[in-house]
Structure formats: C-alpha cells, structure tokens
Amino acid sequence: MKNITSFFKNLKNVFITLLLIFNIYSSFSQVDLRTCGFSCTSNNYTLTDVYLSLSNVNGVPITNTTCTIGQVQQVYIYLNYSSNSNSSIHFARLNSDLTIAGTTTFLNVLLGDIVPGSNKKLLYGPFNWTCGDELSLTNTIIAWKTNSNNDPGPNYQCSSFSNSQCDFTNSFIISKPLAVQFSYKACKVGTNTTVNFTSTTNGGKPPYTYAWDFKNDGGAPDSTIANPTYTYTTSNNTAKLTVIDSQNISNSYTLQIIEPTELMLSETHTNVGCSGGTSSITLNVAGGTPNYTYLWSTGATTKDLANVTSGTYTVTVTDSNNCTKQLSVTITNGDTIKPIIAPLPSPTTINCPNTPVFDQATATDNSGTVTSLTFVDVNTPGSCLGKYSITRTWTAKDACNNTSLPVSQTINVVDNTAPTWTTAPTNLNVTLQCSNTAGLANAQAQFPIATDACDTDVTNIVKV
C-alpha cells in the first residue's frame, strides 16, 4: 500500500511538472509584436503622457507632488492617450520596454478596448518605486482589432494583426513627483577644494529654476544655473539645492561635501649609464579619488614606463573625479653631475726660509667614483728671491669624465729675516804706520762677508 501511495504521489508531481512546462511554453508563445516587421500605417492613436499614480482605481497623477530622495512608494503606471478615430478598437495590445533605474523590463499588456477621444489606461503595477529613480517607456507598439468578435487570444501570433491595425508611439520619460537631487565631483589642491555640481533633478514638470546655497547658510542664491562650480577654502561644508518646476512646485535637497585628499605624484628612476642603454620609471600615485588613468607624453597609458632612453617624460594622471596632476621626469644620458671638491684653507703667509706645505684636497661624486684628483701650481715671484707666492689649483673627474669646478689654495712667502755676518767684527782691524799708504789702501779695500738663508747674493754691502 505504501509503494502504491508513493507511486501516485510521484505521478502527481510529474503531472504538475508537465503543466508548468506547458504553461511556460504557452507564455513564451506570445510574440513580441515589434519583431513582426510591421510598418504600421495607422496614425489614429497618440500617447500624450505616461505617469505614476498611487491608485489603480482612479489613476490620479502625482506629478504635482514632491518626494524625498530614497523614499519608497507603491505606485502604478498609467498612460494617457488621444484617439482621432470615430469608433472603438478592441483587444488592443501594447509591447514596450519599461526601464526603471537602469533595469529594463519587457511589457506585454492587454489594454482591451480603446474608445474614441482622450482617456487613460492602467499599464503596470503595483510596484515599489524609489524617489529619484528615473523611469522611461521606449520602443512601443500598439496593435488592435477593429472587430470585437475577432479575439486573437493570449497566444496571438504576428499574423493575428496587420500593418493597418498597429501604431508605433513616441518614447516617454514617465512623469513622477518632483525629486530634487545632485551629484558632485571634488578636486583638492592645497587648502582649496573645487567642486563641480551636477543637478540630477527629475520629476515634476520642467523647465526648472535652480537656487544653490553652497554653504547652506541661507541668504541670496550663490548660483542659479543647473551645474555650477564652486571652490571651498574651508572644510566640513554642506550644499543645498532648491528647485521650482513650471507648476511652481518647490523641493530641496542637501548633501554634505566630502573632500578628497590632494592628488599627489612621485617617481623613482635610474639614469642611463655613460655608455648608453635604457631606463625605467616607476610612478607612485596617492590621494585623489581612485581609479586613475595615465597618459604619458609618449602616448603610453600604463602606470609605469619601461625601456626608455634618456630624455624628459611627462605623465598626466586623472582620477575618477576628473582631477588631474602632471609630473615630468628627466632621465640623463649618463652622469652629467660634476664632482665636488671640498673647500681648502684660505690664503696664508709664511716666512722664508720656510717652504709652502699644501693641504691634500678631497672630492666626492654622486656616482660614488672619482677617477682622478690632480693639481697645478702657479708660482708668482716677488720683489726679491725670498719673496713669492704659490697657488695650487685642484680639479677632479668622475667615471663619465665630468670635471669639477676648480678649488685653489694660496701660500704667500715673505723674507723678513736680515742677513748675518760671517766675518768676525775684529777680523778687518789693521794697525799701520802713517806713512804706509799702500797698506792703508789694501785695508780700505777689504769687505766683510755676510750670508742670507733666503738669498745667495749678499754682495750689496755699503761702507759708511
């Protein structure tokens, strides 16, 4: 008995499954009339408005009301139409694309009888609509039958209708309550934040008038255009937008302005060696509003550059708020930086017979290698042999043959020491007879001998 019961239960499930499959097949057998190739020669029917309503009974529009962004309401979509036909049509069917907040739904609606003149029809609903979400009705076709006894049924085909009994209608932004809102993009440079505002207000009845209060501090409007730009010099600001539509309906929206950090660029690279070659540039990006795009002066759109030769490369970085910052990078053709010689002592003076003793120069280079450090001496004679000056000038070179600026040291030599006598004071004394004129002449002809450490010529002896 248990097995028999189980069998019937399984049989019931199979039957239900078949019914579902049949129903699904049947529903998909309804053709999208827009694919039938109709040229639709009729122009008897015009959609004058498509709007939201809170009721599926009387279909009163709520276009003359306001709503708060994010507020959820249960609504219906109605259409208004006008007919210049003298008689009613029957079994009217509408196929269209209904888009709500970017999501598109295919509508296949049996409108039924359409009477002459102007009237309205419930099109869709109920559904939950969020204030501020845009709605549109596009790619719409309406097909009908003129004979009330000729029902195409739910499983109609293209052949159920004809070119003379259909109409392509215009597209509509669906009318709805006035919803005031705006978006913004901010760029910070130093202490200034420049904000580009964009009003995304919809609903109500355009055209709109705008009143911006960038600091929400009241007073006269700061701007009356739809998409203004304002630069803040302080932080923690709130902007307010008030919009009035053509029905004189007013609504407002406030939003805190969140400031991004400033877009900042830095880089690291290596220079090309003295013998040539290639280098690479690694770019570092911080701040702004990710994501970033890159455009180099070479046309490259990558973040970093590889295998580049010497030269100057400029990159422009743009963030998602359209803030931009540029950075130029120069890669040198080898090392062009000169070595640097450390300062040497100022000029000094010594006394002969001392001889000049110069300091040893030292040099550094950004590459770390100084290949040569040489000097040249220039001797400038003075007024005597023991008086002169020597200037020693140093130069340095690195591996790329860059030559340093010259650095010099000067030592002046002076002679401040008098000669000394080598002849004893009494060695020239002579005692003669007054009559010894020859001896007197010889004695008077003798000179003492002197020496000088700085001058070998000390013959300039003057008798007094």
C-alpha positions as CSV (number, residue, x, y, z in Angstrom):
1,M,0.0,0.0,0.0
2,K,2.9,2.3,0.9
3,N,4.5,1.7,-2.5
4,I,1.2,2.4,-4.4
5,T,0.8,5.7,-2.5
6,S,4.3,6.7,-3.3
7,F,3.7,5.9,-7.0
8,F,0.7,8.1,-7.2
9,K,2.5,10.9,-5.4
10,N,5.3,10.7,-8.0
11,L,2.8,10.6,-10.8
12,K,1.1,13.7,-9.4
13,N,4.5,15.5,-9.3
14,V,5.2,14.5,-12.9
15,F,1.8,15.9,-14.0
16,I,2.3,19.2,-12.2
17,T,5.8,19.5,-13.8
18,L,4.2,18.9,-17.3
19,L,1.6,21.5,-16.6
20,L,4.3,24.1,-15.6
21,I,6.3,23.3,-18.7
22,F,3.1,23.7,-20.8
23,N,2.3,27.0,-19.2
24,I,5.8,28.3,-19.7
25,Y,5.7,27.3,-23.3
26,S,2.4,28.9,-23.7
27,S,3.5,32.2,-22.2
28,F,6.6,32.3,-24.4
29,S,4.4,31.6,-27.4
30,Q,3.2,35.3,-27.1
31,V,5.2,37.1,-29.9
32,D,6.9,40.4,-29.4
33,L,5.0,42.4,-32.0
34,R,8.0,44.7,-32.6
35,T,9.7,41.7,-34.3
36,C,6.9,41.1,-36.8
37,G,8.2,43.6,-39.3
38,F,5.0,45.8,-39.3
39,S,5.2,49.2,-41.0
40,C,2.1,50.4,-39.0
41,T,0.4,52.8,-41.4
42,S,-2.2,53.9,-38.8
43,N,-1.8,57.2,-37.0
44,N,-5.1,57.3,-35.2
45,Y,-3.7,57.0,-31.7
46,T,-1.2,59.1,-29.7
47,L,0.2,58.6,-26.3
48,T,0.1,62.1,-24.6
49,D,1.6,61.2,-21.2
50,V,2.8,58.3,-19.1
51,Y,2.7,58.9,-15.4
52,L,2.8,57.5,-11.9
53,S,-0.2,57.2,-9.7
54,L,-0.8,55.9,-6.2
55,S,-4.1,54.3,-7.1
56,N,-5.2,51.6,-9.6
57,V,-8.8,52.9,-9.4
58,N,-8.9,56.5,-10.5
59,G,-5.3,56.9,-11.8
60,V,-4.7,60.4,-10.4
61,P,-1.2,61.6,-11.4
62,I,1.2,62.5,-8.6
63,T,3.3,64.7,-10.9
64,N,2.2,67.8,-9.0
65,T,3.7,66.5,-5.7
66,T,7.2,66.1,-4.2
67,C,9.1,63.2,-2.7
68,T,12.2,62.8,-0.7
69,I,15.2,61.1,-2.3
70,G,15.3,57.4,-1.3
71,Q,11.6,57.4,-0.2
72,V,9.8,54.2,-1.4
73,Q,6.2,54.3,-2.6
74,Q,3.9,51.7,-4.0
75,V,2.8,53.1,-7.4
76,Y,1.1,52.3,-10.7
77,I,2.0,53.4,-14.2
78,Y,-0.8,54.9,-16.3
79,L,-0.9,56.2,-19.9
80,N,-2.9,58.9,-21.3
81,Y,-3.9,58.6,-25.0
82,S,-5.9,60.5,-27.6
83,S,-7.8,59.0,-30.5
84,N,-9.0,60.7,-33.6
85,S,-10.9,57.6,-34.6
86,N,-14.7,57.6,-34.8
87,S,-15.0,54.1,-33.4
88,S,-13.6,52.0,-30.6
89,I,-10.9,49.4,-31.2
90,H,-10.7,46.1,-29.4
91,F,-8.1,43.7,-28.0
92,A,-5.5,46.4,-28.1
93,R,-2.1,45.1,-27.0
94,L,1.0,47.1,-26.1
95,N,4.6,45.8,-26.3
96,S,7.2,48.1,-24.9
97,D,10.5,48.5,-22.9
98,L,9.9,49.8,-19.4
99,T,13.2,51.0,-17.8
100,I,13.3,51.7,-14.1
101,A,16.6,52.9,-12.6
102,G,18.6,51.4,-15.5
103,T,16.8,48.0,-15.4
104,T,14.7,47.2,-18.5
105,T,11.5,45.0,-18.4
106,F,9.6,43.9,-21.5
107,L,5.9,44.8,-21.2
108,N,3.3,42.8,-22.9
109,V,0.0,44.5,-21.8
110,L,-3.5,43.8,-23.0
111,L,-5.1,47.2,-23.0
112,G,-8.5,45.9,-24.2
113,D,-11.0,48.3,-25.7
114,I,-9.9,51.8,-26.6
115,V,-12.7,54.3,-27.0
116,P,-12.5,57.5,-29.2
117,G,-11.3,60.8,-27.7
118,S,-8.9,61.1,-24.7
119,N,-8.7,58.6,-21.9
120,K,-6.3,56.6,-19.7
121,K,-5.2,53.0,-19.2
122,L,-3.5,51.2,-16.4
123,L,-0.3,50.0,-17.8
124,Y,1.8,48.4,-15.0
125,G,1.8,47.9,-11.2
126,P,1.7,47.9,-8.4
127,F,5.5,48.0,-7.7
128,N,7.8,49.7,-5.3
129,W,9.3,52.9,-6.7
130,T,12.2,54.7,-5.0
131,C,12.0,58.5,-5.2
132,G,14.6,59.8,-7.7
133,D,14.7,56.7,-9.8
134,E,14.2,57.6,-13.5
135,L,11.5,55.7,-15.5
136,S,11.1,55.6,-19.3
137,L,8.9,53.8,-21.8
138,T,10.5,53.2,-25.2
139,N,10.2,51.1,-28.4
140,T,6.4,51.0,-28.0
141,I,4.0,49.4,-30.4
142,I,0.2,49.1,-30.0
143,A,-1.8,46.6,-32.2
144,W,-5.5,46.0,-32.2
145,K,-8.5,44.5,-33.8
146,T,-11.4,46.5,-35.2
147,N,-13.9,43.6,-34.8
148,S,-15.0,42.9,-31.3
149,N,-15.6,39.3,-32.2
150,N,-12.1,38.7,-33.5
151,D,-10.1,38.0,-30.3
152,P,-6.5,37.0,-31.1
153,G,-6.4,35.3,-27.7
154,P,-3.4,35.1,-25.3
155,N,-1.4,33.0,-27.7
156,Y,-1.5,35.5,-30.6
157,Q,1.0,35.4,-33.5
158,C,2.3,38.1,-35.9
159,S,-0.4,37.0,-38.3
160,S,-3.1,38.0,-35.7
161,F,-2.5,41.7,-36.5
162,S,-1.8,43.8,-39.6
163,N,0.0,46.9,-40.8
164,S,-3.2,48.9,-40.8
165,Q,-4.1,48.0,-37.3
166,C,-1.0,49.0,-35.3
167,D,0.9,52.1,-34.4
168,F,4.4,52.9,-33.2
169,T,4.3,55.5,-30.5
170,N,6.8,58.1,-29.2
171,S,9.1,57.4,-26.3
172,F,8.3,58.8,-22.8
173,I,10.1,59.8,-19.7
174,I,7.5,58.8,-17.2
175,S,6.0,61.7,-15.2
176,K,6.5,61.5,-11.5
177,P,6.8,63.6,-8.3
178,L,9.5,66.4,-8.2
179,A,12.7,64.8,-6.8
180,V,15.5,67.2,-6.2
181,Q,19.0,65.8,-6.1
182,F,22.5,66.5,-7.3
183,S,25.9,64.8,-7.5
184,Y,29.3,66.4,-7.4
185,K,33.0,65.8,-8.1
186,A,35.6,67.4,-6.0
187,C,39.3,68.2,-6.6
188,K,41.6,69.4,-3.8
189,V,44.7,71.5,-4.4
190,G,46.4,72.8,-1.2
191,T,43.7,74.2,1.0
192,N,41.2,74.8,-1.9
193,T,38.6,72.3,-2.9
194,T,36.9,72.9,-6.3
195,V,33.6,71.2,-6.6
196,N,31.7,70.6,-9.9
197,F,28.0,70.2,-9.1
198,T,25.5,68.4,-11.4
199,S,21.8,68.6,-10.8
200,T,20.1,65.2,-11.4
201,T,16.7,66.6,-10.5
202,N,13.8,64.8,-12.2
203,G,10.0,64.6,-12.0
204,G,7.6,67.4,-11.7
205,K,7.2,69.5,-14.9
206,P,10.3,71.1,-16.4
207,P,11.7,73.7,-17.0
208,Y,13.2,74.1,-13.6
209,T,14.6,77.1,-11.8
210,Y,17.6,76.5,-9.5
211,A,18.8,78.1,-6.3
212,W,22.1,76.9,-4.9
213,D,23.3,77.5,-1.4
214,F,26.9,76.2,-1.4
215,K,27.4,76.6,2.4
216,N,23.7,76.1,3.4
217,D,23.8,79.4,5.3
218,G,20.7,81.0,3.8
219,G,20.6,84.3,2.0
220,A,20.5,85.0,-1.7
221,P,21.3,82.1,-4.0
222,D,25.0,81.5,-4.7
223,S,24.2,80.3,-8.2
224,T,21.1,79.8,-10.4
225,I,22.5,77.5,-13.1
226,A,21.9,73.8,-13.2
227,N,25.5,72.7,-13.0
228,P,27.7,75.2,-11.2
229,T,31.3,75.1,-9.9
230,Y,32.4,76.4,-6.5
231,T,35.7,76.5,-4.7
232,Y,35.7,75.9,-0.9
233,T,38.5,77.3,1.2
234,T,37.2,75.7,4.4
235,S,36.2,72.1,5.4
236,N,33.1,70.4,6.6
237,N,30.6,72.1,4.2
238,T,27.0,71.2,3.3
239,A,25.4,72.3,0.0
240,K,21.7,72.8,-0.6
241,L,19.8,72.9,-3.9
242,T,16.2,74.2,-4.1
243,V,14.3,73.6,-7.4
244,I,11.0,75.1,-8.5
245,D,9.3,73.5,-11.5
246,S,6.8,75.0,-14.0
247,Q,3.9,74.1,-11.7
248,N,5.5,76.3,-9.0
249,I,6.2,73.1,-7.0
250,S,9.3,73.5,-4.8
251,N,11.6,70.9,-3.3
252,S,15.1,70.9,-1.8
253,Y,18.0,68.6,-1.3
254,T,21.0,69.0,1.0
255,L,24.3,67.0,0.9
256,Q,27.5,67.1,2.9
257,I,30.6,67.7,0.7
258,I,33.2,65.1,1.3
259,E,36.6,66.5,0.4
260,P,39.2,64.1,-1.2
261,T,42.8,64.3,-0.4
262,E,45.0,66.1,-2.9
263,L,46.2,64.0,-5.9
264,M,50.0,63.6,-5.5
265,L,52.6,62.1,-7.8
266,S,56.2,60.9,-7.2
267,E,58.5,58.6,-9.1
268,T,61.7,56.7,-9.0
269,H,64.0,56.0,-11.9
270,T,67.6,55.1,-12.9
271,N,69.7,57.2,-15.2
272,V,71.2,55.8,-18.4
273,G,74.9,54.8,-18.0
274,C,77.8,56.6,-19.6
275,S,77.9,54.1,-22.4
276,G,74.1,54.5,-23.1
277,G,71.3,52.0,-22.6
278,T,67.7,52.2,-21.3
279,S,66.0,53.0,-18.0
280,S,62.6,52.7,-16.4
281,I,60.2,55.0,-14.5
282,T,58.1,53.8,-11.6
283,L,55.2,56.1,-10.8
284,N,53.7,56.5,-7.3
285,V,50.2,57.9,-7.1
286,A,48.4,58.9,-3.8
287,G,45.3,60.8,-2.9
288,G,42.6,62.0,-5.2
289,T,39.7,59.6,-5.9
290,P,40.6,56.2,-7.4
291,N,40.6,54.8,-10.1
292,Y,43.3,56.5,-12.1
293,T,44.1,56.8,-15.7
294,Y,47.5,57.6,-17.1
295,L,48.7,59.4,-20.3
296,W,52.5,59.8,-20.9
297,S,54.0,62.2,-23.4
298,T,55.0,59.1,-25.4
299,G,51.3,58.2,-25.8
300,A,51.6,55.3,-23.4
301,T,48.6,54.8,-21.0
302,T,50.4,52.5,-18.5
303,K,51.2,53.5,-14.9
304,D,55.0,52.9,-15.3
305,L,57.3,53.2,-18.3
306,A,60.0,50.6,-19.2
307,N,62.9,50.5,-21.7
308,V,63.1,54.3,-22.2
309,T,66.1,56.1,-23.3
310,S,67.5,59.4,-22.0
311,G,65.1,62.4,-22.2
312,T,62.2,64.1,-20.4
313,Y,58.9,62.3,-20.0
314,T,55.7,63.9,-18.8
315,V,52.7,62.0,-17.3
316,T,49.2,63.3,-16.7
317,V,47.2,61.4,-14.1
318,T,43.4,61.7,-14.0
319,D,41.3,60.3,-11.2
320,S,37.6,59.3,-11.2
321,N,36.6,62.9,-10.3
322,N,38.4,64.2,-13.4
323,C,41.1,65.8,-11.2
324,T,44.5,65.9,-13.0
325,K,48.1,66.2,-12.0
326,Q,51.2,66.3,-14.1
327,L,54.8,65.2,-13.4
328,S,57.9,65.4,-15.6
329,V,60.8,63.0,-15.3
330,T,64.2,63.7,-16.8
331,I,66.5,60.7,-17.5
332,T,70.0,61.9,-18.1
333,N,72.3,60.5,-20.8
334,G,74.8,59.1,-18.4
335,D,76.0,61.1,-15.4
336,T,76.2,64.8,-16.0
337,I,76.7,65.9,-12.4
338,K,80.2,67.3,-11.7
339,P,82.3,66.0,-8.8
340,I,82.6,68.4,-5.9
341,I,86.0,69.3,-4.2
342,A,85.8,70.1,-0.5
343,P,86.8,73.7,0.4
344,L,90.5,74.3,1.0
345,P,92.1,76.8,3.5
346,S,92.1,80.5,2.9
347,P,95.4,82.2,1.7
348,T,98.1,82.0,4.4
349,T,101.6,83.7,4.7
350,I,104.8,82.1,5.9
351,N,108.4,83.5,6.4
352,C,111.3,82.4,4.3
353,P,113.2,80.0,4.5
354,N,110.0,78.0,5.4
355,T,108.6,76.4,2.3
356,P,104.8,76.0,1.4
357,V,103.0,72.9,2.6
358,F,99.6,72.4,0.9
359,D,96.6,70.5,2.2
360,Q,95.5,67.4,0.4
361,A,92.3,68.0,-1.5
362,T,89.3,65.6,-1.3
363,A,86.4,65.2,-3.7
364,T,83.1,63.4,-3.9
365,D,80.7,62.4,-6.8
366,N,77.1,61.4,-7.0
367,S,78.1,58.2,-8.7
368,G,80.5,57.4,-5.8
369,T,83.5,57.2,-8.0
370,V,86.2,59.9,-8.5
371,T,88.6,58.7,-11.1
372,S,91.2,61.5,-10.8
373,L,92.2,64.3,-8.5
374,T,95.0,66.5,-9.8
375,F,96.6,69.9,-9.2
376,V,98.6,72.6,-11.0
377,D,100.9,75.0,-9.1
378,V,101.4,78.6,-10.2
379,N,104.5,80.4,-8.7
380,T,104.4,84.2,-8.7
381,P,107.8,85.8,-7.9
382,G,108.0,88.8,-5.5
383,S,110.4,91.7,-5.3
384,C,113.3,89.5,-4.1
385,L,114.4,86.0,-4.3
386,G,112.9,85.0,-0.9
387,K,109.5,86.6,-1.6
388,Y,106.9,84.8,-3.7
389,S,103.5,83.1,-3.7
390,I,102.3,79.7,-4.9
391,T,98.7,78.9,-5.8
392,R,97.8,75.2,-6.1
393,T,94.6,74.6,-8.0
394,W,92.8,71.2,-7.9
395,T,90.4,69.6,-10.3
396,A,88.6,66.2,-10.1
397,K,87.0,64.0,-12.7
398,D,84.4,61.1,-12.4
399,A,83.8,58.0,-14.5
400,C,81.8,59.9,-17.1
401,N,84.6,62.5,-17.5
402,N,82.7,65.2,-15.8
403,T,85.2,67.8,-14.4
404,S,84.7,69.6,-11.1
405,L,84.9,73.3,-10.6
406,P,88.5,74.3,-9.7
407,V,89.4,74.8,-6.0
408,S,92.6,76.6,-5.0
409,Q,94.8,77.2,-2.0
410,T,97.4,80.1,-2.0
411,I,100.5,80.4,0.3
412,N,102.4,83.6,0.3
413,V,106.2,83.6,1.3
414,V,107.9,86.7,2.6
415,D,111.5,87.4,3.6
416,N,111.6,89.2,7.0
417,T,115.0,87.9,8.2
418,A,118.1,90.1,7.8
419,P,121.4,88.6,6.5
420,T,124.1,87.6,9.1
421,W,127.8,88.4,9.2
422,T,130.2,85.6,8.9
423,T,133.3,87.9,9.3
424,A,134.2,88.5,12.9
425,P,134.0,92.1,14.0
426,T,137.8,92.4,14.6
427,N,139.0,90.5,11.6
428,L,139.3,93.6,9.4
429,N,141.2,95.6,12.0
430,V,144.7,96.7,10.8
431,T,147.5,98.8,12.5
432,L,149.7,100.7,10.1
433,Q,152.3,103.5,10.0
434,C,151.0,106.7,8.8
435,S,153.5,106.5,6.0
436,N,152.2,103.1,4.8
437,T,149.8,104.3,2.1
438,A,149.8,101.1,0.3
439,G,148.8,99.1,3.4
440,L,146.1,101.7,4.1
441,A,144.7,101.3,0.6
442,N,144.7,97.5,1.0
443,A,142.9,97.7,4.3
444,Q,140.3,100.0,3.0
445,A,139.6,97.7,0.0
446,Q,138.6,94.8,2.3
447,F,134.9,93.9,2.8
448,P,133.2,91.8,5.5
449,I,131.4,88.6,4.3
450,A,127.6,88.1,5.1
451,T,125.1,85.2,4.4
452,D,121.3,85.0,4.0
453,A,119.1,81.9,4.2
454,C,116.7,83.3,1.5
455,D,119.2,85.0,-0.8
456,T,122.6,83.7,-2.1
457,D,123.6,87.2,-3.3
458,V,124.6,89.4,-0.3
459,T,127.3,91.4,-2.1
460,N,125.3,94.6,-1.7
461,I,127.5,95.8,1.2
462,V,127.6,99.5,1.8
463,K,130.6,101.2,3.7
464,V,129.7,104.0,5.9
